[in-house]
Amino acid sequence: TIGILRDVFEFISLGKLPLQMSVIIDDIAEVLHVADVKNILHQYYTAGKGEDPIIHFYETFLNIYDPATRERRGVYYTPEPVVRYIVGSVHELLKTHFDCEDGLASKEVTLLDPAGGTLTFPAEAIKLAVKEYTDKYGNGNLPQFISNHILKNYYAFELMMAPYAIGHIKISFLLDELGYEMKENERFKLYLTNTLDMEDLSQTQIPGLESLSTESHAAGKVKKNEPILVIMGNPPYSGISANMNEWTEKLLKEDLDGAQSYYKVDGEPLGEQKTWLQNDYVKFLRFAQWKIHKAGRGIIGMITSNSYLYNTTYRGMRQSLLHTFNEIYILDLNGGTKGNTSFVGKDENVFDIKTGVSIFIGIKEKNKKGCDVFVHDLFGIRKEKYNWLDNTNFSNKNYEKIEPYKPFYFLMKDRTVGIKD
């Protein structure tokens, strides 16, 4: 039911392939034919390695097969405790701030992961929404709930073909486990597209990819027109962005649909000759902010580099976020060589990277003014951070309120000194 994948497999199975390619594909097909996938997954679960072998497989594969692409595109799987904390927090905040009594299962919720990868976040959101629904209403109408809510209101974008294909496979496995079989005209709305490019692709004549422009057009309608209530995910971290185009420059440097530019602060240009605002994660967070600002309400839950919390060149970005959201929660997972220097001891990253990371949760309610900022720091070894994330439900009580002041508007507990109006 997925145009691009259908085209590719029709070309592989029906097209006139070169003999060498045909032999390779036959070999791959034979391996897949005899592989007991469900048993492989079951063994993975029972070995205690986690609930999602697919994300581990893909990152490991890409690290060996094409490390340059992995580095350029910032491909790092999100640890499951991080995913569960973000998705669970959003679920609760929908109930308390948006009158969505069923959280992610509420019919008015639309959800987007703009950097979907292998769909770790949407998969967790689906599981939580289904649990909420069945706990309250039973299993009787579960197929209708999945068809009318999950498959209609949950979206994701992904730029790279391999995780795009794997993501669709993952969701098909998940829905199968939930007892739902997709109909011939149904699909999960994961689109192969560059989130940060608003131009539709023209029709291509590349064999097996005739549906690429159709996919791009469908994604474009979501980017430009679809009001989204929840945006969550793990955008790529890449200091030298692979996304350079006219749209992203406009996104960062203009007051787009009322959302303040990142390149000015207190109404004046930043003034630096060099900034770090071209990092991919900054662009993805800006895209999410723009979508929520344009819709007039919504919630973002993302894990990104924590450099924007303390680096002076990000002060326009920080002020812009303060102007859009009514509540901001920063869970700083630290683990980097810079940032908060108050901790003495071993501090490990939750990812296998050197850059410290943090979780951003931004809440925008309709017709509400002002912004309250709350922060919490987690230090220590990786296992301790995972345990905290897995055993701590979201609560305002776990965070400390701060007041970001001009001229820098730092979003850190130990760097809030400034000029108070």
N, C-alpha and C positions, 0 to 999 in steps of 0.2 A: 504493500500500500504506500510505500515511500518512494516517490518518483525517481530520485537519483539512484537509490540502491536497486530499485527494480530495473532501471535502465542498464546499470552496470552488470547485473547478473544476467539479464537477457542477452547482453552483448557477449558475456563470457560463455553462456550456454548455447546460444544460437548463432553468434557471429562467426565469421571465417577467421579463426585465429591462426597466427604462425604456429608451426608444429612445435617449436620449443616452448612457447607459452602454453599451448594446449596440454603438453605433457606435464608441465609444472602444475597447472590448474587441476588436472586429473589426480595428481598425487595429493594435493591439498584437500580435494574433495573426499578422497578415500580416507585420509586421516580424520577429517571431521565426521565422516560417516560412522566410523567405528568408535569415536570418542563418546564416553558416557558422561556428558557434561553435568547432569544433575548429581551424579556420584562424585565427580571432581569437586563441585561446589560443597556438597555435604561433608566431604573429607576436610576441606578447608575450614569449614565452620567448626567441626568437632576438634580440629587441631588447635583451636583457640587463637587463630591468626587474625580474626576479625570477621566482619559480616560481608565484606565486599572485596573478593579476590580480583575483580575486574580492574579496579583502579590500580592495584599493585602490579598486575600484569602489564597494563599499558605503560605506566611510567618506567618500569624496568625495561620493557621492550624498546621504548624510544631512547632511553639512556644508552643502550648498546647500539641500536640501529642507526640513530641519527642524533647524536648529542648536540650538534650545532643547532638544530631546529628546536630541541628541548630548551636550550639556553636562550635562544632568540625569542621564542614564544613564551618563555616562563612557565613551562609545564611541570607542575609539582602537585601531586595528589594531596587532597586535604585530609588530614587525620580525622578519623571517624568521630572522636570525642568533640572536635571543633565543630564538625557538621551538626552533630546532635544538639550541641549547646545553642548554636545560632538558630537552627530550625525550631527548637523547643522554645527559645526566647520569643521569636516572632509569633509563634502559635499563641503564647500567653498574652502578648501585647495586643494582638488582634482582638482578644476578648475584652481586655481592660480599657483600650483606647479607641476602638473603632466599632463597638457594639456588635462585633461578630461573635455571637455566643458559642459557635462551634469552631472558632479559630480557623485554621487552614481548611476545615471542612465546610465553612460557611459559603453559601452560594454566591455571595457578592465578592468573594476573594478571587482576584486574578494574580498570577504569580509568574515571574520571569527570572531566569538565570541567564545573564548576558554573556557569561563565559562558561558555558555548560560543561565542557570537557566530556567525561563519561557519565555525566548526570548524577553525581553523588548527592548534590543538594536537592534537586527535584525528587529523586528516589526516596530520600529521607522524608521530604514533605508529603509525598504520597502515602508512605507508611503511617505517618502520624495522623494525617487527615482520615485515612481509612479506620485507624484505631478509634479516633474520636467519634466517627460516624457509627461504627458497629457497637461501641460501648453504650451509646445513647439510643440508637434506633434498631439495633440488631442487624442480621445479615440478609434479611429478606429482600431489601431493595438495593443491595450493594452494587449489583451490575449497573443499575440505572444511575446510581451516584457516580460511579467511575466514568460511565459514558457521558453523562450530562454535566459533570463538574470537572473531573481531572482531565479528561481528554479534550475538553473545550476551553478551560480557563488556565491551564498550566502551560507555560512556554519556556523555551530555552534556545539560545543561539550558540553555535560552535563554528569556528573557522577551519579547523583541520579535519580532513576526511576520516582518518582512522578513529579518533575518539567519537566523531559523529556516528559512524557505523556501530561502534561498540556501545554508545549510549542508547541507541535504539534497541540493540540486543538486550541490554540490561533492563530497560523498561518492559520489554516483552517477557523476560524471565520473571520480573517482579509481578506483573499483572497475572501471569500464569499461576504464580504461587498464591495470589489472592483469589484465584478461582475465576478470573475474568479472561475470556478469549476475545481478542479484537476482531471486529467484523471486517469484511473486505474493503469497506470504504473508510475505515478508521485508522488513525495513526496518532502517535504522541507528537505534539507540536514542537519538536526539536528541528530547527532549521539550520541548514548549512549556509552560513553568512558571516560577514565581518560586521560585528556590532557597531564598530566605529566608522562605517562607511554608509552613507545614505543613498548612494547611487545604485539603481537596479542594474543587474547584469543583463547584457543583451543576449539574445539567443545564440547558443554555441553549437557548432557542428562537430565537436569532439565526440567520437563514438562512446556511447555509454553515459554521456553527460548532457543529453538534450533537455533534461528537466531542471538543470541548474538555474536557468533564468526564472522558471516558475517558482522554485524554492526561494530565490532572492526576492521576488515580488511579494510573496506571502510574508516573508520576514520584514520587508519594508513597511507593510501596512501595520505591523505590530510596533515597529520602531517609531513611526511617525504619528499614528492615529489611535492605537489601542490604549485606553487608560489602564495603568497597571497599579495595583494596590501594594503588592509585595515584590521587592527586588532583592535577591540574595545570591551569594556565590563567592568564589575565590578567583578574582581577576588575575591575569598574569602580572608578574613583577619584572619589568625590563627597563633599565635606566635609559638605554638607547632604544626607543620605541620602534616596533615594526609597523606601527600604524601612523603614518604621516600623510595627511591629505587635507584638502580644503575644509572639510566638515569638522575634523578634530581641532583645527586651528580656530575655527569659529566657535566651537564648543567651549574651548578653554579661554579665549580672549575677548569674547563678547558677553554682554548681559543678555543671555538667551532666554526669551520668554519670561523675563523678570528675575532669573537666577543670576546673581552677581558674578562677573568675570573673576577668574583666578589670578589675573594679571594686574589687578589693582586692589588697593586697600584704602579704606577711608576716603574713597572717591578719587584717589591719585594713583598713577602708574607705580608699579613696584620699584622701578629704577635700576634693578640689577641688569648687568649685561648678560649674565648667564644664570638661568634658573634650572631647577630639576623638575619642572612641571610637565615635561614631556614623557615622564614615566608612564608606562601602560596602565598601571593600577590607578593613577591619578585620572586618566581619561575615562576609565570604566566607572570610577566612583562619580565623576562629573556627569557621565551619561545617565547613571541611575538617579542622581540628584535632579538633573534636568527633567527626567520623566516624571518624578514624584512632584516636583515644583509645578510642572505644567498641568498635572492632574488635580493639583490643589490639596491632595492628602495622600498619605501612604507611609510605608515603612521600608527601610533598607537594613539588611543584615549582611555585612561583608567582612571577610578577613583580608587584610592587606599589609603591606609594609607599614611600619609605624613611624617612618621618617617624617611624615607630614605633621605629626604631633608636636615636634620640637624644632625642626629646621626653620630658620628665619625666612627663607625664601618662599615658604608655603603659607605665609601669613594671610595673603589674599584668599587662598583656598579655605583656610580656617574661618575667616570672617564670612565668606560666602556660605559655608555650611551653617554657621550660626544664624544667618539671615533666612535660610530656607526652613530649618527644622525647629520644632518647639521643644524637643527633648533629644539630647545626644548622650549615648552611653558608650564609653570607651573602656574595653577590657584589654589592657596592654599586657600581652603575653611575653613581651621583652625577648630575651634570647639573642640580642645583637651586641655588636661591639660599641655602639653609640646609644644615645638616648638617656634613660634614667640611670644615674650613677650612684644612687643611694644604697643599692644592694651590695653587700659584701658576701661572696660565696660563689658556688658553682651555679650558673644560670644557663640552662640549655634551651635551644630553640625547639618549637614543636614541629618544625620542618627541618629538612637536611640542608639548610641554607644559613648564611652568616648574617643576613639582614634581620633585625628584630621585626616582629609582627604584632598586630593588634586587631581586635574585633571592633568594628564600627556598627553601632545600631542607631539609626536616625529615624525619628518619628515626626511626621508632619500631620497635624490635625487641621480640619477646615476652619477658617476664620479665627484662628488662634494666633496671638502675637507673643513675641519674646522667645527666648531659648534658655533652658536649664541644662547644664552640662554635668555629667556624673562620670567619675573615673574609678577604676580599680586596677591595681598592679598585681600580676602573678610572676613570682620569681621561683627559681629552683630547678631541679632536674625535670626532664621531660615527663617521666612517669607521674610525678606529683602534679604537674599541670593537667595531664590527661585525667587523673583521678578527680581533681577539682571540677573540671568541665563536666565529667560524667555524673558527678554526685551533687551538683549544685543547680537547683532550679533558678531561673531568672527571678531576681527580686531587686527592687530599688534599694533595699537595705544593705545589699552587698557592695554598693557603690558609694563614693564620697563626692559630694557636690563641690564644684570649683567655679570660679568666676574668671573667665578669660578676659584680660584687659588689653587695650591698645598699648603700644603699637604692634605687638606680635601675636596676641590672641592665642598663646600656647594652650594646648589641650592636654597638659600634664600637671599632675599634682605638685611637683617640685619646681615648676617653671611658669607659675601664674603671675609673677611680679610684673607690673606694668603701670600704666597711667589709668586710673579709674575716673570715669566722667563724674 
